[in-house]
Amino acid sequence: MFFYMLITLSFLHMEDIKNQNEILLQEKNYQSEKIDSASDKRHYSKKFVVAILLLAIVFSSLTGSVFGFIAGTVGQEVTGKFFKNLPKGFDSPVSSEVTKQQIIQEDSAVVDVVQKSTPAVVSIIITRDVSRMRNMNPFGLPWFFDPFGSSGSQDSQGENDTQTQQIGGGTGFLITQDGMIITNKHVVSETNVDYTVITNDGQEYKATVLAVDPINDLAVIKIEGSNFPTLSFGESDSLQIGQTVIAIGNSLGEFSNTVSRGIISGLRRNVTAGGSFGASERLTNIIQTDAAINPGNSGGPLLDINGQVIGINVAMAQGAQNIGFAIPSSQIKRVVDQVKSTGRISAPYLGVRYIAVDAALQRENNLPFSYGALVARGEKVTDFAVIPGGPADKAGIVENDIILEINGEKIDQKNALGDLVTKYNVGEEITLKVWHKGETNDVKVKLEERK
């Protein structure tokens, strides 16, 4: 509007100049001084018109840019809302492109982790020499049950020999360049068997078991060699639910280096894992993930998006989908450090039997606390509340005491006494908060090795 007003004023002013020129032409008898003055006035008026026109052009450009920017911003917002409110099946071109770029970036990160980590992941093959009957017929019957006499000559029948058969498999990953491998205890728990490690490049190595953890489902084995690729450990204590994770393993003992991807579904889970022949093991403070973990994946790494090991795959939930578990790296590192320094894995113990205290037990026995561990004897006469000569006995803990805390960490349903003790090393001194005959005191205990 202002621009049009300026143009109108310019034209009016030009018309006024025209009239003045006519008057000046008619007044030929004016003095020369007045004619010169009118001429200067005309010259000044032309400059004024040019200045006004230039100002109008500059102002028009500026206002056009501002209004164009505002229009573009509002249009983008309106367009975004329009595409956002479209029915399902209609995608915004802008949002689709952004989503596509995000997917490409995340997939690229996963691919990069797999390419860098896979060389350090190994398959563990378990074999055993088993006897077989030579010259068996197709029905598995010895020659004297063969009505057709097709089992060969009698002097070779009934003789026994052996053959090597694969009886199991699992996964592990290299943690030192000289061939030290971490895996699950249940992968290498068989006796009188041979363990063979197959690396990613297809090389086979005979493996020996260095140490097994008596409490956690962890073991360390060794192959001979040098300059092996290795994986490094991340911090499992800083994990977040929903974080992307990648599992690599020898699925079903057949598909080596199978990769699955998922998220962390839960933290600090406590489960009881069942094995073959009715064996079971309690797993505490472990990671839950929806990344596919199948038989044979046991012992394989669970990696974060940076390619660091934040867990070791250990179990899957039976009768469920996408519920797998992994031992956190904080527990693995303690075991690895022990093996590197001492060549073995030792587990600490306190030396007490206890009952977990809760609100119900507090009411039934009129206890002063609704948490802690009540030191109590077992059903048998030999099931002492405090093991004679054990660490707790040496510290003066007796039956009916309630152990409330270990190093300031409360003992409750989420933190069992036994689970907290295993966080420490043999020979380490811990401080217990103990309720004893109406008084609460701090008691120092030096942990010893479990026999």
CORVENNOR-V316288 format. One record per residue. RES is the residue in one letter. PSI is psi in whole degrees, -180 to 180 (999 if undefined). BURIAL is 1 if it has 16 or more other C-alpha atoms within 10 Angstrom, else 0. D_FIRST is the distance of its C-alpha to the first C-alpha in whole Angstrom. Layout:
# CORVENNOR-V316288
((RES/PSI/BURIAL/D_FIRST) (RES/PSI/BURIAL/D_FIRST))
This chain:
# CORVENNOR-V316288
((M/-44/0/0) (F/-36/0/4) (F/-46/0/5) (Y/-35/0/5) (M/-40/0/6) (L/-43/0/9) (I/-43/0/10) (T/-46/0/11) (L/-36/0/13) (S/-46/1/15) (F/-40/0/16) (L/-41/0/17) (H/-37/0/19) (M/-38/1/20) (E/-38/0/22) (D/-39/0/23) (I/-40/1/25) (K/-42/0/26) (N/-40/0/28) (Q/-38/0/29) (N/-41/0/31) (E/-40/0/33) (I/-41/0/34) (L/-37/1/35) (L/-38/0/37) (Q/-33/0/39) (E/68/0/40) (K/-18/0/42) (N/4/0/45) (Y/158/0/42) (Q/153/0/44) (S/-30/0/43) (E/-39/0/41) (K/-35/0/39) (I/-43/1/38) (D/-37/0/38) (S/-40/0/35) (A/-38/0/33) (S/-42/0/33) (D/-37/0/32) (K/-39/0/29) (R/-40/1/28) (H/-41/0/28) (Y/-39/0/26) (S/-38/0/24) (K/-42/0/24) (K/-38/0/23) (F/-40/0/20) (V/-44/1/18) (V/-42/0/20) (A/-42/0/19) (I/-42/0/15) (L/-44/1/15) (L/-43/0/16) (L/-40/0/14) (A/-40/1/11) (I/-45/0/13) (V/-45/0/15) (F/-40/0/11) (S/-41/0/10) (S/-44/0/14) (L/-49/0/14) (T/-35/0/11) (G/-42/0/13) (S/-44/0/16) (V/-50/0/15) (F/-31/0/14) (G/-42/0/17) (F/-46/0/19) (I/-44/0/18) (A/-41/0/18) (G/-42/0/22) (T/-48/0/23) (V/-41/0/22) (G/-41/0/24) (Q/-42/0/27) (E/-44/0/28) (V/-41/0/27) (T/-42/0/29) (G/-44/0/32) (K/-36/0/32) (F/-49/0/32) (F/-31/0/35) (K/-35/0/37) (N/6/0/37) (L/152/0/38) (P/163/0/42) (K/142/0/45) (G/-16/0/45) (F/123/0/42) (D/141/0/41) (S/132/1/37) (P/-38/0/38) (V/-52/0/36) (S/-35/0/39) (S/-40/0/41) (E/-41/0/41) (V/-46/0/41) (T/-41/0/44) (K/-43/0/46) (Q/-39/0/45) (Q/-43/0/47) (I/-43/0/50) (I/-43/0/50) (Q/-45/0/50) (E/-43/0/53) (D/-39/0/55) (S/-39/0/55) (A/-41/0/56) (V/-45/1/59) (V/-42/0/60) (D/-42/0/60) (V/-45/1/62) (V/-45/1/65) (Q/-37/0/65) (K/-30/0/66) (S/-33/1/68) (T/-40/1/70) (P/-23/1/73) (A/-5/1/74) (V/133/1/74) (V/156/1/78) (S/139/1/80) (I/120/1/83) (I/131/1/86) (I/123/1/89) (T/157/1/92) (R/143/1/96) (D/120/0/99) (V/146/0/100) (S/151/0/104) (R/155/0/104) (M/119/0/107) (R/152/1/108) (N/44/1/108) (M/146/1/107) (N/172/1/107) (P/-21/0/103) (F/4/0/104) (G/21/0/104) (L/142/0/108) (P/167/1/111) (W/-31/1/113) (F/-5/0/116) (F/2/0/113) (D/108/0/113) (P/-18/0/115) (F/-4/0/114) (G/38/0/115) (S/14/0/112) (S/5/1/111) (G/-172/0/114) (S/156/0/117) (Q/-29/0/118) (D/-14/0/119) (S/-2/0/115) (Q/144/1/114) (G/-6/0/113) (E/143/0/113) (N/146/0/109) (D/-172/0/107) (T/158/0/103) (Q/151/0/100) (T/127/0/97) (Q/143/0/94) (Q/126/0/90) (I/-1/0/90) (G/174/1/87) (G/160/1/84) (G/-163/1/81) (T/157/1/78) (G/177/1/78) (F/146/1/76) (L/135/1/77) (I/-10/1/77) (T/153/1/79) (Q/-17/1/79) (D/12/1/83) (G/18/1/83) (M/132/1/82) (I/136/1/81) (I/140/1/80) (T/-173/1/80) (N/149/1/81) (K/-39/1/85) (H/-15/1/85) (V/-34/1/84) (V/31/1/87) (S/-11/0/90) (E/146/0/92) (T/160/0/96) (N/41/0/98) (V/169/0/95) (D/139/1/93) (Y/126/1/90) (T/131/1/88) (V/129/1/84) (I/119/1/82) (T/174/1/79) (N/-28/0/76) (D/9/0/78) (G/1/0/81) (Q/143/0/83) (E/138/1/86) (Y/140/1/87) (K/134/0/90) (A/147/1/89) (T/147/1/91) (V/120/1/90) (L/-48/0/89) (A/150/1/88) (V/146/1/87) (D/124/1/86) (P/-14/0/88) (I/-57/1/85) (N/156/1/82) (D/66/1/82) (L/149/1/82) (A/156/1/84) (V/128/1/84) (I/170/1/86) (K/139/1/86) (I/157/1/87) (E/133/0/88) (G/-173/0/86) (S/162/0/83) (N/34/0/79) (F/146/1/78) (P/146/1/75) (T/164/1/74) (L/150/1/71) (S/158/0/70) (F/142/1/70) (G/-176/1/66) (E/105/0/66) (S/-19/1/67) (D/-18/0/66) (S/13/0/62) (L/153/1/62) (Q/143/0/59) (I/133/0/59) (G/-8/0/57) (Q/141/0/58) (T/135/1/58) (V/159/1/62) (I/129/1/64) (A/137/1/68) (I/133/1/70) (G/172/1/74) (N/75/1/77) (S/131/1/76) (L/15/1/79) (G/15/1/81) (E/-38/1/80) (F/90/0/76) (S/149/1/76) (N/43/1/73) (T/133/1/71) (V/133/1/67) (S/152/0/66) (R/143/1/62) (G/-153/1/61) (I/169/1/60) (I/119/1/62) (S/-23/1/63) (G/160/1/65) (L/156/1/66) (R/41/1/70) (R/147/0/71) (N/119/1/75) (V/161/0/77) (T/117/0/80) (A/128/1/81) (G/141/0/84) (G/-162/0/86) (S/156/0/88) (F/30/0/92) (G/4/0/90) (A/147/0/89) (S/161/0/86) (E/138/0/84) (R/126/0/82) (L/128/1/79) (T/149/1/77) (N/44/1/73) (I/169/1/72) (I/136/1/69) (Q/136/1/68) (T/155/1/66) (D/4/1/65) (A/135/1/65) (A/123/1/68) (I/118/1/72) (N/166/1/75) (P/133/1/78) (G/-24/1/79) (N/-15/1/76) (S/132/1/77) (G/-8/1/77) (G/162/1/74) (P/147/1/71) (L/117/1/68) (L/150/1/65) (D/-178/1/62) (I/-10/1/59) (N/0/0/60) (G/14/1/64) (Q/146/1/66) (V/118/1/68) (I/-1/1/67) (G/168/1/70) (I/124/1/73) (N/133/1/73) (V/-32/1/76) (A/165/1/76) (M/154/1/74) (A/127/0/75) (Q/142/0/77) (G/15/0/76) (A/165/0/72) (Q/137/0/69) (N/39/1/67) (I/101/1/69) (G/166/1/71) (F/151/1/72) (A/141/1/72) (I/129/1/74) (P/154/1/71) (S/-25/1/71) (S/-35/1/72) (Q/-36/1/76) (I/-43/1/76) (K/-37/0/76) (R/-43/0/79) (V/-45/1/81) (V/-42/1/80) (D/-39/0/81) (Q/-45/0/84) (V/-41/1/85) (K/-37/0/84) (S/-35/0/86) (T/-14/0/89) (G/7/0/89) (R/170/1/89) (I/123/1/87) (S/143/1/88) (A/132/1/87) (P/157/1/88) (Y/157/1/89) (L/-36/1/90) (G/41/1/93) (V/153/1/92) (R/144/1/92) (Y/163/1/89) (I/130/1/88) (A/128/1/84) (V/132/1/83) (D/-174/1/81) (A/-38/0/80) (A/-47/0/83) (L/-34/1/86) (Q/-45/0/85) (R/-43/0/86) (E/-33/0/89) (N/10/0/90) (N/49/0/89) (L/153/1/87) (P/-10/0/85) (F/153/1/82) (S/13/1/80) (Y/171/1/80) (G/-174/1/82) (A/115/1/85) (L/119/1/88) (V/118/1/91) (A/149/1/94) (R/163/1/97) (G/-168/0/97) (E/-34/0/99) (K/158/0/102) (V/-32/0/104) (T/-5/0/103) (D/78/0/100) (F/148/1/99) (A/-40/1/96) (V/124/1/96) (I/122/1/98) (P/131/0/101) (G/0/0/100) (G/175/1/96) (P/-44/1/94) (A/-39/1/93) (D/-44/1/97) (K/-28/0/97) (A/-5/0/94) (G/14/0/96) (I/137/1/94) (V/173/1/96) (E/145/1/96) (N/1/1/93) (D/154/1/91) (I/117/1/87) (I/117/1/85) (L/-38/1/82) (E/156/1/80) (I/115/1/80) (N/43/0/79) (G/-1/0/76) (E/121/0/75) (K/139/1/76) (I/116/1/79) (D/-163/1/77) (Q/-28/0/77) (K/-25/0/74) (N/90/1/76) (A/155/1/80) (L/-49/1/82) (G/-37/1/84) (D/-38/1/80) (L/-37/1/79) (V/-38/1/83) (T/-8/1/82) (K/-12/0/79) (Y/169/1/81) (N/159/1/84) (V/135/1/88) (G/-9/0/89) (E/142/0/86) (E/130/0/86) (I/160/1/84) (T/122/0/84) (L/139/1/84) (K/117/1/83) (V/131/1/86) (W/120/1/87) (H/111/0/91) (K/51/0/93) (G/-3/0/91) (E/148/0/89) (T/125/0/86) (N/159/0/87) (D/129/0/86) (V/128/1/88) (K/134/1/88) (V/134/1/89) (K/119/1/90) (L/144/1/89) (E/169/1/92) (E/137/0/92) (R/130/0/92) (K/999/0/96))
